[in-house]
């Protein structure tokens, strides 16, 4: 090996021009390496020069694992040839370095080879498993478990069991790790591995006894044996709750005395934490508030966790403290010992220990308990590691008292100068939270944010400051006035064009609704005079919104806009021209009348009258986003006969485009220095109804209202994969069955799907379009047309389906038929057509306003107990069952509301009927989730139909 290292060192001598060392294998050519590998076939050369063989094997492994190049990857043929050549090295040489490389070579190459070819090496590996050299035995076990399957595992089971209890710790370690890999590979392997529980426990007890009686024997190998044995035991008993409890009871008393491996004790701690969480999730309650009183098992586990806090190893007592802190609803008296451990870690001289402690404390929800570490966290603000300092600041801001805020903000002033923007952004979130917690501090915090906004900083950092200010204005309305003035000062000297435009847009949205909107006009008009074309256009649009919302300002704003009519920028000039024309006409139609002097004692609202032209143009939102409008028009044009129609095109005639995700529906996203970023990702809308319009017989039924997502009717691994898309029309439903043939030597002809309609009075089959043929690997669609009885209400209906076709055997290579076909039937999963199939996912921009504007006469109320054990899964189930779009960001469960969640949903039912739903999900430990829901629409039958989706 020394000579091999010297050879590599000689290769490393060449230097690049910049002084960096060249990788010894960077310029390797695969053809040359494959040519050199022919030496493996010459046993004499192999025995004479084993170091050359080592170098060639290392080069092969480098080529195969080089992430920079795909051209160097071995093909199946090349890998097979090298594999057979490499196996000869077992016989030709006994060099230990070469043998170890051969083990690694086989382990890396075997996935590329055919399994039937790899089997030939098992005899050599099995022979090495029983030899006297412990190094060979350990490596042979590691390689062998990557080759064998459950059928072969039985034949070598006794060798692995012997290896587990072997006196050579390297062999025992290899056997334990290999057993863990086998357990996770398949259920058949897991069944066999579970039979080795006696040997694993014997090895764990033997090593524990050795550690107790002879302390000098305890070393790293012994520690790893204990850790791997404990991990394997936990895997074996992962589905046996009683077995896990006995495991904790048996070994928790030996931790620190018999079991001295820190990793093994950590595994035991995590097992205790898992059992504790499961015990609490079963719904046990107690009146004392102490987790020990829940059950005897919880007392055993929690006592072990507390005893581990006194361990001398930092890793052990950190893991015990972290596990205690993740237990929900734990009282301060239970958390106090864990917090004391974190205080010790915060004062450690190891940066990793300090980081782990402060990171865990930042996630603890019990503010009173975290406040006990206040002094230690303050010392971490001066830490050289900026990540530790940032986490310390955010934790202090989240848990500090109102009196300590000024001191904390003073301490982080110097920190902000030395940290990256990503750490500053995390601090901003904490400032936002503390402003909400202590509203009386909002002026001080807003002033602090304003100073940060005017100082030097990156685009993302300043964008986050603006987002925080906007969020505060929504959550603490009294901050609106001062926040807008801070934004006005920001746009006076903003180096980022997109941020300036964004700030102007915010001022235009919120400024007119304040008590003195005129004070913001000067700042906006200054941008028209002094800024570039993009900001000037945004300023003109903002002035238009002020004029539309505040009729008393229209005369003054028109005077300002007239000065923009000769602007050199086309966009700015056009916006100003349209605005002057619209505002003049609005003032003629609805002239502003100033209130009498006597009326000033009362509150006079400065708002446009009903039907005001300027308000209609500048304040009323489009029924859909521009992206959806574009997609809707494209879909309308693709409808047969749409362009020949003499009917006037209106929004009500355009096809409904569903919101594919909540963020897209709300039009949210983040801007970057180059414009808007890719979050949320823009999803290309595919019109599934185009398949209907392409068939003249189906196009005659008219325009499709909506198309559902594809519903699988078979498993993905079956020989025929069938999915169904439901195309909804006013009086018809067209079922599109896509059929994928995965049988290589078979062709499907005249494919149809038979549907049993005996139990339905709502639907009737009136026609179908069969698929003429489906070759191997192709996906072809067949269609079935259902007519709906419009006199009956829409209810959930379930149909039995069956795929009928003629199966024709073909030559896999030429595709030519080998004989006549035969009729075949293939059963499919049941198909459900529910009221949610008629619901388009369309989110409203302001759910509260839409809900209050809908009459509750047609409201349907419901209360259901659903199966999911978490609010997150229950939320997904409700959205899927109702087929509606979540609004106002309620489609995700917040981390601080895991027990209860409010869900707002909206959609458009067949015929354009708007449907709204409010749901409350409450987690009931041990019983599932309680759902309370209210559905509103303009038709009671529709509300009842949507409610029936949950029955």
N, C-alpha and C positions, 0 to 999 in steps of 0.2 A: 504494500500500500504506500510505503514511503517513496518508492520509485515512481509510482503513479502520480502522487502529489507533486513530485519534482517535475515530472513531465508536464503536468498542468501548469506549474509555475513557469516553465520555460515558454509555454504558449502565451502566458499573460504578459511577457516582456514587452511586446509591441504596444505602443501608445498612440492614441489619437492626437490630433493637433492641439486639442484643448487640454491635454494631459490626462484624460480619463482612460482607465484601462479598458481594453477591448475584451469582451466575453470570449472565452476560448472556443466556444462552439457557435459563435454568431454567424460565421461565414460557411457553415457546413453545407455540403451538397448531399441530398438524399441518395442520389445515384452512387456517389463514391462510398457512402457508408454502407449501402447494400452490397456493393462490390467487396468491401473489406470484410463484411460479415461472412463471406464464404469460407473464411478460415475456420469457422465452427465445424465444418465437415471434415477437417484434417485433424485427427486426434493427436498426431505427432507435434504439429505446430502449436496446438492448444496447450499440450503439456510443457513444451519448451518456452512458450511466451504467454503465460496467463495474464500478465499485465496488459498486453495488447488487447486481449479479449475483454478485459475490464473496461478499457477505454472505448472499445467499439460498442459495448452494451450501454455505457453512459451516453454515448452519442445518439444511439437509437432512442433512448428514453428522453433525451433532450428534444429530438426532432418531433416526437409524438406529443410532448407536453408544451411545446413552444406556443405561447398564446399570440405571438405577433404574426405568425404565418400559418396559413391553411394549406399551402402547397406542400409543406413538409410532412403532412399527416400521412400515415401509412394506409394503403388500401387493404381490403380484406385479403386479397391474394398475397400481397407483400407480407402482411402480418402473419399469415398462415405459414409461409415459407420460413420466415425468421423464427417462428415458434418451434417448428420441427427442428430447425438447426440448433436453436438454443437448448432444446431438451437433450441433445447429445452431450452437452457440457456436464450433465450429471455423472456420466460414466467416465469421461475422458480426463477429468482432473479433480483433485481433492483440495485445491487451494481454497482457503476459507474466505478470502475477499471475493474471489470470483464466484464462489457458491452463493454468497449473500446477494451479489448482484444478479445472479440467475434467478433467485427467488423473487426479487423485485421486478425483474424483466417479465417473468411469467405472470405475475400479478397485474402488471400494466397492459400487457399485450393480449391476454386471454379474452377480454370483452370484444376484441375485434375479430376473433376467430370463431369458427363454427363450433358450437358446444360438443358436437360429436368428435371433433378433432382434439379438443382440449382434454378429453377424458383419458387419453393415452398417458398423460403425465401423472395421473393419480397414483399409479403403482410406485413410481420413484418417490413421490411425496410421502406416501404411506410408509415406505421403507425408511425414509428419513425420520418419520415420527417415532419409530421404534429403535433408533440408533442410540449410541451412548453419548454422542456430542449434544449437549443441551442447546447450543446455538443453532444447530441444524434442526433439532426437534421444534424449537419455538418458531422458526421461520417457516418450516414446512406446514405447521398448523395454520399459520396466518394465511398462507397461499391457498391451502387446500379448501378452506371454508368459502373462498370466493369462486370455487370451481364446482363443488358438489351440489346436488339437489337433495330434497328430502328423502328420495329413494336410496341414495348412496350414503346419506348421513347415518342410517341405521347400521351400515356395515362397519363404520369406523367409530361408532359411538363409544365403544369401550376404550379406545385409545385416547379419546378426548377426556373421558371421565378420569382415566389414570393421570393424564397430564394436569388436570385441575388440582389434584392433590399431590403433585410431584414436589419433591424436596427442592428442586431447582426453581427458584422464584421466577426466573425469566420464562421458563416453560409454563409455569402455572399462570403467570400474567398473560401470556399469549393465548392460552386456552380459555381463560375467563373473558378476555376481550373478544375472541373469536366466537364464543358462545353467545355473547351479547349481540354480535352482528347476525348470527344465525337466527336468533330469536326474533329480530326485527325484519328478517327477509320475507318470511311467509308464516301463515298459521300452522302449516304442517311441521315446519322446523321448530316453531314455538312449542308445539305439543311434545316433540322429542326432547327439547332442551329442558322443559319443566321436570323431566324425569331425573335430572341431574341435581336437584335441589339438595339432596343429602350430601353430595361431594362438595358443593359450594359452601354449605354451612360448616362442613367439617374443616375446610380450608380456612374459612374465616375464624373459626374458634381456635384452630391450631396456631394461626398467626397471632391471634390475640393473646394466647397463652405464652407464645414465644416472646412477645413484646413485654409481658408482665414479668416473666421469670428472668429473662436476660435482656436488660436494657440495651446492652451494646449490640445485640443482634438487630435491634430496630434500626432500619435504614430506609432509603428511598424505595428500594425494591419491595420491602415488606409493606411500606405504606401504600404503594400502588396495588399490591395484591389485595389488601384489605378494601381499598376503594373500589376496585373492579369487582370483587366478590359482593360487596354491598350493593353496587349498582345492578348486578345481575340478579340478586335476590329480589330487589325492588321490581325489576322487570317481570320476573316469574310470578310475583304476587300482585301485579298491577290490577288484575281483575278479581282479586280475592280480598275483600275488605277485612274480613276476619283475619286472614293471613298477614295482612299488613299491620293490623293492630298487634298481633302476637310478635311480629318482627320488631316493632317499636318497643314493646314490653320486654323483650328478651335482651336487646342490645343497648337500650338507652341507659341501663345501669352500668354497662361496661365502657361507655364513652369516656375517654380520658384515662382509664385504667387499663382495660383489656384492649379496646380499640383505640389506638393512638394515631391512626392516620387522619390528618385534618380533612382530607377529601371524603373519607368514609363517614366522618361525623357530619360533614356538610350535607351529604346525601341523606343521612338519617334525619337531619333537621328539616330538610325540604319535604321528606315523607311525613313528618309530624305536622308541618304546615298544611299539607294537602289533606290529611285526615281531619285536622281542626276545621278547615273550611267546609269540608263535606259534612261534618257533625253539625256545624252551625246552619248549613243550608237545609238540613233535615227539618228545621222548624222548631227545634228545642228552645224554650224560653226559660228564663229564670228571673226572680225578683231582685236579686242582689246586684245584678249588673256585672258579676265576675264570671269570666269565661270558664273558670274551673268548675262552676256549679252546673254547667250544661249537662255533662255526663262524666262517667268515670274515665272514658277514653280521652275526653278533652282535658281532664285534669292531669292525666298521665303525660299527654303531649305538651301541655303548657308548662308543666313543672320541668320537663326535660329542656324546653326552650329557655326557661329562666336559669336553669343550672348551667346551660351552655354559655350564658352571658358572663359567667365568672371564669371561663377558660382563658388561658394565657395566650392562645393563638388568635391573632387579630382576625384572620379569615373566619374562624369558627364563631367568635362572638359577634362579628358583623353580620354573618348569615342568620344567626339566631335573632338579632335585633331587627334585621330587615323582615324576617318572616313574621315576627310579632306585629310589626307596623302595617303589614298588608291585611291583617285580620280586620274585617269591617266592624264599625260601631264599637270599638274597644275603648273602654274608659281610661281616663288619665292615670288612675292608680295601676292599671295593668300595663300601660305604656311607659311609665316612669323608669323601670329598670332598663328597658331598651334605649330610652333617650340618654340615660347615663352612659351607656356603652358608646353611643354616638359622640358624646362629649369627649370621651377618651380618644376616639378616633380622630376627631377634629384637631386634637393637639398632637397627633402622631407626627413623626419626622418623615413619614413615607407619603409622597404626594398621592399615590394610588389609594391609600387608606383614607386620606382627607377627602379626596374626590368622591369615593364611594359613600362616605358618610353624608356629605352635603347634598349629594344627588338624591339619596334616599330621603333625607329630611325634607327636600323640596317637594316631595310627593305625599308627605304625611298630611292628612286633612285636619287632624286635631291641632288647631293653632295654639291652644294653651300648652300642650305638651311640647311642641317645637320651641315655644318661647323660652323654655328652660335652657336652651342652648344659645341664648342671645349673645352672651359675652364671647363664647367660642366662635360663633358665626361672624361677629364683628372683627375678630382677629384675622379671619380668613379673607376679609376684604383686601388686605394688604398682601395676600399670597402671591408669590411669583407666578404661579400657574393661573392664567387668566380665566380658564374654565371654572376653577374652584372659586375664584373671586366673584365671577358672574353669578354662579349658582347661590353663593352666600348672600349676595345682594338681593336677588329675586326672592329668596326664602325669607329674608328679613323684612322685605317690603310686604310680603304676603301675610306674615305672622306678627309684625310689629304693632305696637300700640299707636294711637293717634299722636301722642306726645313725642314719640321717637322718630316720626317721619322726617321732620326737618333735619335731624342729626344724620339720618341715613342718606338723605339726598345730598347733604354736604360731603359725606364721605365718598360717594360714588362719582363726584365731579372729576376727580383725577383719574378714576378708573376708566371712565368713558373715553379719555384721550388715548388710552393704550390698548384698547380691545378692538377686535374686529366688529364689523357692523352686525354680523349674525348674533353676537352676544348682546349688543346694544338692543336689538329687536326683542330679545327675550326679557330684558329689563323693562321695556315699554309695556309689555303685557302686564307685568306686575304693577307698574304705576297706574295702569288703567283699572286694575282690580282694586287697588287701595283707594283710588278716588271714588269708586262706587261704594266701598265699605265705609269710608268717612267723607260724606259729601261736603262737609264744612271745609275740607282741605282742597276743594276743587280749584279755587283761584290760585293757590300756591303751586299746585301740580301743573295746571295749565300754563302758568307763567314759566315753569321749568321746561315744559315741553316746547313752548314757543322759543325759548332761548336755544334749545337743542336744534330747533328747526332753522334758526338763522345762522348757526355755526357751521363749520365745515363738516361734511358727511356725504356718504354715498347715496345713490339714488334709492336703493332698497330701504336704507335706514330712514330717510326723509319720507318716503312713501308710507312706511309703517307709522311714523309720527302722525301723519295726516289721517291715516286709518284709525289710530287710537283717539284722535280728537273727534272724529266723526262718530265713533262708537260712544264716546262720552256724551256727546250732544244728544244721542238717542236715549241713553240710559239715565242721564242726569240732565233733564231739559233746562234747568236754570243755568247751565254752562253755555247755552247756545250763543247768546249775545257776545260774551267775551271771547269765545272760541272763534266766531266769525271774524272778529276784529284781529285776532292773531293770524288768521289765514289771509286777511287783507294786507297785513304787514309783510307776510311771507311772499306774496306775489309781487311786491314792490321790487324785490331783489332775489329772484329765483333763477338759478342757472339751468334748471331742467324744464324744457318746454312742456313736456307731457304732465309734469307735476303742476306747473302753473295753470295749465288748462283744466286739470282735474280740480284744483282748488277753486278756480273761478266757477266751475260747474256746481260745486258744493255751495258756494255763496249764493248762486242763482237759485238753487233749490230751497234753501232754508232762510235766506235773507228776507224775502218778501213777507214771510210769516212772522217776523219779529215786530216789536212795537215801533221801532224807528227804522224802516227799511231804507230811507233816503240816505243814511250815513254811509252806506256801502257803495253808492253810485260813483262817488269821486274816485275810489280806489279802482273800480272796474274801468272807468273811462280813461284813467291814466294809462292802462294797458293798451287802449286803442291808440293812444298818441305815441307811446314810447316803445312798444314791444314789437316782436316779429309778426309775420302774417298769421301763423297758426294761433298764437295767443290773441291777436286782434280779432280774428273770426270768433273765437270762443267768448271774448268780451262782448262783442255785438250780440251774440246769442243770449248772453246773460242779461244784457240790458233789455232785450225783448221780453224775457221772462218777468223781469221786474215791472215792465210796463203792462204786461198782460195781467199780472196779479194785483197790481196797485194802480187803479185808474187815476188817482190823484197825481201820479208822477208822469203820466203819459205825455203831457205837453212838454215838460222839461226833457224827457228822454228823446222825444222826436227831434228836438233841437240838437241834441248831441248826435243822434244818428244821421242827421242830414249832413254833418261834417264828414261822414264816412262814405258819402255817395261817390266821391272821386278817389277813393282809396286805390292804390296801385295793385292790390291783390284782388283777384276775381272773386274769390270766395267771400271775403269781407265785404266787398262792394255789393255783391248779389244779396247777401243776407241783409245788409242795411237797406237796400232798395225795396225788398219785399216787406221788411218790417215797417218802414215808413208808410208804404201803401196800406198795409193791413191796419196799422194803428190809426191812421187818418180816417179810414172807412169805419173803424170801430167807434171812433169819437163822434162821427156823424150819426151813426145809428143809435149809440148809447152815450150821449154827452154826459160828462162828469158834472155833478151838481154838488158843490161844497156844502157841508151842513151849516145850519144857522148857528149863530153864536150861542143861543140858548141851549142848543143840543150838546154843547161840549161837556156839560155836566155828566152826560151819559157816555158809555163806551161806543164809539163810532167805528164800525168795521170798514176798512178800505179794501173791498173785494169786488170783483166783476159781477155784473148782473147776469141772470140766467139767459143763455143764448148769446152771450157776448162773443163777437167774432174773434177778437185777439185771444181770448181764453180758449176758444175752440181750436185755434191754430197752434198756439204755443204751450198750452197746459194740458189739453186732453191727449192721453196716450193712445198709441195705436193698439188695436186689438191683439196684435202679435208682434214679436220682434222682427227686425229686418231680415234676419237669417231665416226665420220661419216664413216670412212673407215671400222671400225669394223661392224657397222650396215649395210653398203652396202654389205660387203662380206656375212653376215648372210642372207640378203635378196636374194642375188644371189644364195646361196646354196639351199634356200627354193624353188627356181623356178624349176618346173618339167623339168627333162632332163638336168639340168645345169652341173651336175657332170659327166654325160656321154658324154658331148660334147668334141670333139677333138680340138676345137678352143682355141688359147692361151688367157689366161686371162689378160686383160689390163684394165687401168683405164677407157677407153672409153666404155668398155663392162659392167662395174659395174653399178648397178642401182643407180640412183640419190637419195641421202638422203637430204630432205629439212631441212632448218634451222628453227627450231620451234620458236626461238626468236633471236633478234639481237645480244645479248651478246654471245649466244652460237655460232652464226655464226662467230663472230669476234674472238672467242677464248679468250675473256677477262674474268677477274676474279681477285680475291684478294687472296694473299697467307696469311696463318696464321702460327703460330709457329709450328704447326703440319703438315703443307703442304698447300694444296689449300683448301679454304673454300667452303661453299655450295652456294656462290653467284657468278654467277647465278646458280640456281638449275639445276641439271642434270635431264633432262626429258627422261624417258625411251621411246625409239622409238618403236611404235607398227606398224607392217607391216599389213596394212588394206587389202593388196592384197592377204594375205594368205587365205581369204575366197574364192577368185576366184580359187586359185590353189587346194583347197580341193575338188572342183567339177570337175570331169574329162571332162565333156562336155565344161566347160568354160576354163579349163587349156589348151585346144587345141589351143586357140587363141594366145597363146604366153605370153611373159612377159609384165607385166603392167609397163608403163612408170612412172606414178604417180597416187596417189589416193587423191581425194579432201577431205576436212573435211566434216562432216555430215551436210547436209542442212535440216532444219526442214520444212516439208510440211504441218504440222498441228500445232495447239496450244498445249502447254504442258498439258492443263487441259482437252482436249477432250477425248472421250471414246476410240479412236484409235489414237495412236501417231505414226506418220510415219516420217522417216528421209531418206535422199538419199545421198549415196556416189557415186561419179562418178569415175570409174576406166578407165584411159586413156591409150589406146594402139595405135600403129602406124596407124592402119586402122579401129579400132573398139573402141567403148565406151560401157562399161558394167555398167549399172545402178543397184546399190544394194539398194533396199528399205527395211529398217528395220522396222518391224511392231510390236508395243507393244500393247497388248490387256489389257485394264483397266476395262473391264466389267466383274464383278465377275461371273455372271450366264450365260456366253456366251463363245462359242468356235468358232473360225474362221477356216474355212477349204478351201483348194484350193484357196489361196490368190494370186492374180496377180494385177499388176498396168497397166491399159490401158493408152496408150499415144497417143494423137492425132498428127499424123505426116503429115497431109494434107498440111500444109503451109511450109514444109521444103523440099528442094531439096538436102540438104547436108547429112541428116541421113535417114536410113531406118531400120526398125525393122526386124531382121532375126531370132529371137528366144527368148525364156524366160524360166526361171526355177521357177515354182510356189512354194509357201510355203504350205506344205501339211496341217498343222494345227498350230494354235496359241492359246494355252490355256491362261487362266487368269494369268496375271503377267509375261508372257513370252515375249521375243523379238526374232522373227524369221525373216529371210531375204528372199526376193524373188528377182530374177534377170531378167533384160531385156537387151538383146544384140542389140546394134545399129551398123550398118556398115556405115562408113563415106565415102563419095565420095571424093577421094583424088585429083580429078581433079579440085575441087572447093576450093576457099579460105575459111579459117575458119572465120565465122562470128557469132555474138551473135544470138542465136535462143531460143525462148521461147515456151514451150510445155504445153498443158493442160493435167492434170493427174487425174486419177480416180481409187480408190481402189475397186476392185471387189472380192467378197468372198461369201462363203456359211456360213450363221449365224446359229449356232446350240445351242439351249437352253440346259443347263446342270445343274445338281444339284451342288450348290456351295460347298457342303461338300464332296460328293463322286466323283464329276466330271463326273458322268454318264450322257449320253444324255437323254433328256426328250421327244424327238420326232425327226421327220425329220427336216432337215435344210431348209432354204429358201435363195434364191439369194438376195444379198444386194449390193448396190453401195454407195460409200462414196467419195464425191468430195474432192480433195486435192488442195493445192496451186500450182500455175504454177511453172514449173521447167525451169531454165535457164542454157543453156550450152554456155558459152562465151569463147573467146580466152584465158582468164585468167585461165580457167580450164586446159589448156594445158601447163601452166607455172609452173615450179617447183621453189619454193622459195630457191634460192641459192645465198648467199652473196659473193662478191669478197673481198679479203683482202685489195686491194689498188684500190679504185674506180677511182681516178684521172688517174692513169696509165692505167687502163682498158679503160676508156673513151677516152683518147688521142690516144690509140692504135686501136680504132675502127673507120673505115672510115665513114665520115659523108655523103657519097653518098646515103646510105640507111636510112637516118635520116627522121623521121616524126615529124612535129611540130604541136602544138595545143594550143589553148587558150580557156578556158572555164570559165563560171561563175557558181559556185556551191553553194548549198543552205546553208550548215552549217554556223552558225553565228560566230564561233570561229575557229582560225587556228588549234587548237588541234583536233576538231571534223573533220574538212576538211582533215587533215593529215591522220587520221584513215580511212576516207572514200576512199581516193585515194589509200592507200595501199591495202585495201580490194578489190577495183574494179580491180586493175591491177594484184593482186595476186603475187607481187614480194616482195623481201626481202630488207628492208632498210639497208644502209651501212654507215660506218663512223660515227655512233652515231646520224644519222639524223632522227631516228624513234621517237624521243621525242622532243617536243618543249621546248626550253630553256625559263626560266622565264623572261629573258631580251629581248626576241624577239617574243613577243606575237602578233605583228602586221604583221610580215613577217618571212617566214621560207623557207630554201632550203632543198630539199629532194633528196637523191640519192637512186636509186633502182636498183637491179639486179636480174636476174633469168635465168633459162635454159628452153627454149621453146622445144616442142616436136621435137626430132631429135638431141638434144644436142646443139641447137643454143643459144649462149649467147646473152641476151638482157639487155641493160642498159637504164636507164631513169633518166633525171634530171628535177626536177620540182621546181617551185617557187610559194609559196602560199602567197598571199597578202590579208590582211583583209580590206574590204571596209565597213565602218560603215553603217548599214542600208540596205546594198545590198548583203551581203553574202561574199564569198571569191573568189578572182580571181586566177585562176590556169593557169600558163604558163608551158608547158611541152615539152620536146624533148626526142624522143625514138630512140635508135640506135641498129642495129643488122647487121648481114651479109646478110640479105634478106629483101628487101623493103616491100614485102608482109607481113612478120611477124611484122615489125614496124607498118604498117598500121592496121594490125589486133589488135595489142595491143592498139593502139590509139582509135580504135572503141569501146573499153570497156568503154570509158568515154562519148560517145555520148548518 
